[in-house]
Amino acid sequence: MRIGFAAPTSGSWATPSHITELAGRADELGYASLWTFQRLLYPAGTQIGETYHSVLEPMISLGFLASCTRRVKLGVAVVNFPFMSPIQLAKQAAAVDVLSEGRLLLGLGLGWSEEEFIAAGATSERRGPRAVEYVRCLEAIFSGQADFVGEFYRVPSAEVLPRPVQQPRPPIYFGGNVPAALRRAGRIADGWISSSRADLTRIGESAQLVRASAEEAGRDPAAAQIIVRGLVRITAERDRDRPLTGTPDQIRDDFAALEAQGVDEVFIDLNFDPGVGNPSADAAASVARGHEALETFAPEAGQ
């Protein structure tokens, strides 16, 4: 199972120097991937966590990561497609793929915050059919010769260059937790990315549904990648209700349990730790915890 790491994206540690430092170290240590995520705003009076209070724009962050790494894959988990036109996202994705020399992993989400839909001038209606057409439109744009007319999206006949380095397109993954989203991921995407709220003790059920849907669509189920956001927290005592919390050995056991459930990749995400992904957190302490996790779970350290 591959191990990735979420770049500093949320809170006080998400600064140029800290991102460069931790991303560069992850690249040196052989991590498979670095990840960002999207949040447009923090609604007034909200009850959602501090992780969402201050979040860097994910595609721009990937461009920055491309400049300070050489090998590691660069992923977004996820950017919500209703908030961007296909041509806008395709241009950003192609730029990241070109600047990183073919390292982009593109995760797409449906969106869930009503306030964000309002602010983006987007609609939450018929998101499922829109998602399917959105991917078809992206593929047409990535071909370099766009001429797309659909029910929801249109791109007039035109050249769209540069094309992504990865052909025919960068890998596309879907987020979402409901069965329809899982089936959609298996049917038209390259795999599925779990959310921060996923029950990791039952992730195998989601993996099976994704792969069964891929097989029903005539695709290779083994090729459908299952990627898990791992909310890792190193502590002296085990929290029985929270996988990936405890001593390093206990967390490695949890990694093994995820792999046994069919997970292809888990990326360590400290942004969702309230003591890290928080505007009021001690940035130096957060970076120190980032280094601790990077060194402890480095791929070669587990061999």
C-alpha positions as CSV (number, residue, x, y, z in Angstrom):
1,M,0.0,0.0,0.0
2,R,1.3,3.4,-0.9
3,I,1.7,6.1,1.7
4,G,1.2,9.8,1.0
5,F,1.1,13.0,3.0
6,A,-1.2,16.0,3.0
7,A,0.8,19.3,2.5
8,P,0.2,22.1,5.0
9,T,-3.1,23.5,3.6
10,S,-5.1,24.7,6.6
11,G,-4.3,26.9,9.5
12,S,-1.1,28.7,10.7
13,W,1.4,26.2,9.4
14,A,0.3,26.7,5.7
15,T,3.1,29.1,4.8
16,P,5.5,29.0,1.9
17,S,8.5,28.1,4.0
18,H,6.7,25.3,5.9
19,I,5.2,23.9,2.7
20,T,8.5,23.9,1.0
21,E,10.2,22.3,4.0
22,L,7.7,19.5,4.6
23,A,7.0,18.8,0.9
24,G,10.7,18.6,0.1
25,R,11.2,16.2,3.0
26,A,8.3,14.0,1.9
27,D,9.8,13.9,-1.6
28,E,13.2,12.9,-0.2
29,L,11.7,10.1,2.0
30,G,9.9,8.5,-0.9
31,Y,6.3,9.3,-0.1
32,A,4.0,8.5,-3.0
33,S,1.9,11.7,-3.0
34,L,1.2,15.1,-1.5
35,W,-2.4,16.3,-1.2
36,T,-4.4,19.5,-0.9
37,F,-8.1,20.1,-0.3
38,Q,-10.7,22.8,-1.0
39,R,-12.8,25.0,1.2
40,L,-14.1,28.3,-0.2
41,L,-15.3,30.0,2.9
42,Y,-16.1,29.7,6.6
43,P,-19.8,30.6,7.1
44,A,-20.7,32.9,9.9
45,G,-22.1,31.1,12.9
46,T,-20.9,27.8,11.6
47,Q,-20.4,24.7,13.7
48,I,-17.9,23.0,11.4
49,G,-14.3,22.5,12.6
50,E,-11.4,25.0,12.7
51,T,-9.8,23.0,9.9
52,Y,-12.1,24.8,7.4
53,H,-11.4,28.3,8.8
54,S,-8.3,29.2,6.7
55,V,-7.6,27.0,3.7
56,L,-5.3,27.7,0.8
57,E,-6.7,27.4,-2.7
58,P,-5.8,23.8,-3.7
59,M,-4.9,24.0,-7.4
60,I,-2.6,27.1,-6.9
61,S,-1.1,25.2,-4.0
62,L,-0.4,22.2,-6.2
63,G,1.4,24.6,-8.6
64,F,3.6,25.8,-5.7
65,L,4.3,22.2,-4.7
66,A,5.4,21.4,-8.2
67,S,8.1,24.0,-7.8
68,C,9.6,22.5,-4.6
69,T,9.4,18.7,-5.4
70,R,10.7,16.5,-8.1
71,R,9.2,13.0,-7.9
72,V,6.2,12.8,-5.6
73,K,2.7,12.8,-7.1
74,L,0.5,15.9,-6.5
75,G,-3.1,15.4,-5.7
76,V,-6.2,17.4,-4.7
77,A,-8.8,15.6,-2.5
78,V,-11.0,17.2,-3.6
79,V,-11.9,20.2,-5.7
80,N,-15.7,20.6,-6.0
81,F,-16.6,20.6,-9.7
82,P,-19.9,22.7,-9.4
83,F,-17.8,25.7,-8.3
84,M,-15.7,25.8,-11.5
85,S,-16.5,25.6,-15.2
86,P,-14.8,22.6,-16.9
87,I,-12.6,24.9,-19.0
88,Q,-11.3,26.7,-15.9
89,L,-10.4,23.5,-14.0
90,A,-9.0,21.9,-17.2
91,K,-6.6,24.8,-17.7
92,Q,-5.5,24.8,-14.1
93,A,-5.1,21.0,-14.1
94,A,-3.1,21.1,-17.4
95,A,-0.9,23.8,-16.0
96,V,-0.1,21.8,-12.8
97,D,0.5,18.6,-14.9
98,V,2.9,20.5,-17.2
99,L,4.7,22.3,-14.4
100,S,5.1,19.0,-12.4
101,E,6.1,17.0,-15.5
102,G,3.1,14.7,-15.3
103,R,2.4,14.3,-11.6
104,L,-1.1,15.5,-11.1
105,L,-3.9,13.4,-9.4
106,L,-7.2,15.2,-9.9
107,G,-9.9,14.5,-7.2
108,L,-13.4,15.8,-7.9
109,G,-16.2,16.3,-5.3
110,L,-19.8,17.3,-5.5
111,G,-19.8,20.0,-2.9
112,W,-21.9,20.0,0.3
113,S,-21.9,23.5,1.8
114,E,-25.0,25.5,0.9
115,E,-23.1,28.8,1.5
116,E,-20.4,27.8,-0.9
117,F,-22.9,27.0,-3.6
118,I,-24.4,30.4,-3.1
119,A,-21.1,32.2,-3.2
120,A,-19.9,30.4,-6.3
121,G,-23.2,31.0,-8.1
122,A,-23.5,27.3,-8.5
123,T,-26.5,24.9,-8.4
124,S,-26.7,21.7,-6.3
125,E,-29.4,20.3,-8.6
126,R,-28.7,17.1,-10.5
127,R,-25.1,16.9,-9.4
128,G,-24.8,13.2,-10.4
129,P,-25.6,13.7,-14.1
130,R,-23.6,16.9,-14.1
131,A,-20.5,15.1,-12.7
132,V,-20.7,12.5,-15.5
133,E,-20.9,15.1,-18.2
134,Y,-18.2,17.2,-16.5
135,V,-15.7,14.4,-16.8
136,R,-16.6,14.0,-20.5
137,C,-16.1,17.7,-21.0
138,L,-12.7,17.6,-19.3
139,E,-11.7,14.8,-21.5
140,A,-12.7,16.7,-24.6
141,I,-10.7,19.7,-23.4
142,F,-7.6,17.6,-22.5
143,S,-7.6,16.3,-26.1
144,G,-6.4,19.7,-27.2
145,Q,-9.2,20.0,-29.8
146,A,-12.3,20.9,-27.8
147,D,-15.7,20.8,-29.4
148,F,-18.3,19.8,-26.7
149,V,-22.0,20.3,-26.5
150,G,-23.8,18.7,-23.6
151,E,-26.9,19.2,-21.5
152,F,-25.0,21.3,-18.9
153,Y,-21.7,22.3,-20.4
154,R,-20.5,23.6,-23.8
155,V,-17.1,24.4,-25.2
156,P,-17.1,25.9,-28.7
157,S,-14.8,24.3,-31.3
158,A,-11.3,25.5,-30.3
159,E,-7.7,24.5,-29.6
160,V,-6.9,24.3,-25.9
161,L,-3.2,24.1,-25.3
162,P,-1.0,23.1,-23.6
163,R,-2.3,19.6,-23.2
164,P,-1.5,17.7,-19.9
165,V,1.7,15.7,-19.9
166,Q,-0.3,12.6,-18.9
167,Q,-2.3,11.3,-21.8
168,P,-5.1,11.0,-22.6
169,R,-5.6,12.8,-19.2
170,P,-4.4,12.9,-15.6
171,P,-6.0,10.3,-13.3
172,I,-9.5,11.5,-12.1
173,Y,-10.9,10.3,-8.7
174,F,-14.3,11.0,-7.2
175,G,-15.1,11.8,-3.6
176,G,-18.5,11.2,-1.9
177,N,-19.7,8.7,0.6
178,V,-23.2,7.7,-0.6
179,P,-23.6,4.5,-2.7
180,A,-24.5,6.5,-5.8
181,A,-21.2,8.4,-5.6
182,L,-19.2,5.2,-5.0
183,R,-20.8,3.5,-8.0
184,R,-20.1,6.6,-10.1
185,A,-16.5,6.5,-9.1
186,G,-16.2,2.9,-10.3
187,R,-18.1,3.5,-13.5
188,I,-16.4,6.5,-14.9
189,A,-13.4,7.6,-12.8
190,D,-10.0,6.0,-12.0
191,G,-11.0,5.4,-8.4
192,W,-12.3,6.9,-5.2
193,I,-11.0,9.2,-2.3
194,S,-12.6,8.9,1.1
195,S,-13.5,11.9,3.2
196,S,-12.4,13.0,6.6
197,R,-15.6,11.5,8.0
198,A,-15.3,8.1,6.5
199,D,-15.6,5.1,8.9
200,L,-12.2,3.4,8.3
201,T,-13.3,0.2,10.0
202,R,-15.8,-0.3,7.1
203,I,-13.8,1.2,4.2
204,G,-13.7,-2.3,2.6
205,E,-17.4,-2.1,1.9
206,S,-16.9,1.1,0.0
207,A,-14.0,-0.3,-1.9
208,Q,-16.1,-3.4,-2.9
209,L,-18.9,-1.2,-4.2
210,V,-16.5,1.0,-6.3
211,R,-14.9,-2.1,-7.8
212,A,-18.2,-3.9,-8.4
213,S,-19.5,-0.9,-10.3
214,A,-16.3,-0.8,-12.4
215,E,-16.7,-4.5,-13.3
216,E,-20.4,-4.0,-14.2
217,A,-19.3,-1.2,-16.5
218,G,-16.9,-3.5,-18.3
219,R,-13.8,-2.0,-16.7
220,D,-11.0,-3.7,-14.8
221,P,-12.0,-3.6,-11.1
222,A,-8.4,-4.0,-9.9
223,A,-7.5,-0.8,-11.7
224,A,-10.0,1.2,-9.6
225,Q,-7.8,2.9,-6.9
226,I,-9.0,3.3,-3.4
227,I,-7.4,6.3,-1.7
228,V,-8.0,7.0,2.0
229,R,-7.5,10.3,3.9
230,G,-5.8,9.2,7.1
231,L,-6.3,11.4,10.1
232,V,-3.2,10.2,11.9
233,R,-2.5,11.3,15.4
234,I,0.5,10.0,17.3
235,T,-0.4,9.6,21.0
236,A,0.8,7.6,24.0
237,E,-2.6,5.9,24.4
238,R,-4.8,4.2,21.9
239,D,-8.2,5.7,21.1
240,R,-10.3,2.6,20.4
241,D,-13.0,4.7,18.6
242,R,-10.5,6.4,16.4
243,P,-8.3,4.4,13.9
244,L,-4.9,5.8,13.1
245,T,-4.6,7.2,16.6
246,G,-2.0,5.8,19.1
247,T,1.6,4.7,19.1
248,P,3.5,4.4,15.8
249,D,3.2,0.6,15.9
250,Q,-0.5,0.8,16.5
251,I,-1.0,3.2,13.6
252,R,1.1,0.8,11.4
253,D,-1.3,-2.0,12.4
254,D,-4.2,0.3,11.2
255,F,-2.4,0.8,7.9
256,A,-2.2,-2.9,7.5
257,A,-5.9,-3.3,8.3
258,L,-6.7,-0.7,5.6
259,E,-4.6,-2.5,3.1
260,A,-6.4,-5.8,4.0
261,Q,-9.7,-4.0,3.2
262,G,-8.5,-3.2,-0.3
263,V,-7.0,0.2,0.1
264,D,-4.3,1.1,-2.4
265,E,-3.1,4.3,-0.8
266,V,-3.5,6.2,2.5
267,F,-2.3,9.8,2.9
268,I,-1.5,11.1,6.3
269,D,-3.4,14.3,6.9
270,L,-2.6,16.4,9.9
271,N,-4.6,19.4,8.7
272,F,-7.7,17.8,10.3
273,D,-6.0,17.7,13.7
274,P,-7.4,20.6,15.7
275,G,-3.9,21.3,17.1
276,V,-2.5,21.7,13.6
277,G,-5.0,22.8,11.0
278,N,-6.1,25.8,13.0
279,P,-5.3,29.5,12.5
280,S,-4.5,29.9,16.2
281,A,-2.3,26.8,16.4
282,D,1.4,27.1,17.2
283,A,2.9,26.9,13.7
284,A,6.4,25.7,14.8
285,A,4.8,22.9,16.9
286,S,2.7,21.9,13.9
287,V,5.7,21.7,11.7
288,A,7.5,19.6,14.3
289,R,4.5,17.2,14.4
290,G,4.7,17.1,10.6
291,H,8.3,16.1,10.7
292,E,7.6,13.5,13.3
293,A,4.9,11.9,11.2
294,L,7.0,12.1,8.0
295,E,10.0,10.4,9.6
296,T,8.0,7.8,11.6
297,F,5.9,6.6,8.6
298,A,8.4,7.1,5.8
299,P,7.9,4.3,3.2
300,E,11.4,2.8,3.7
301,A,10.9,2.9,7.5
302,G,8.0,0.3,7.2
303,Q,10.0,-2.1,5.0
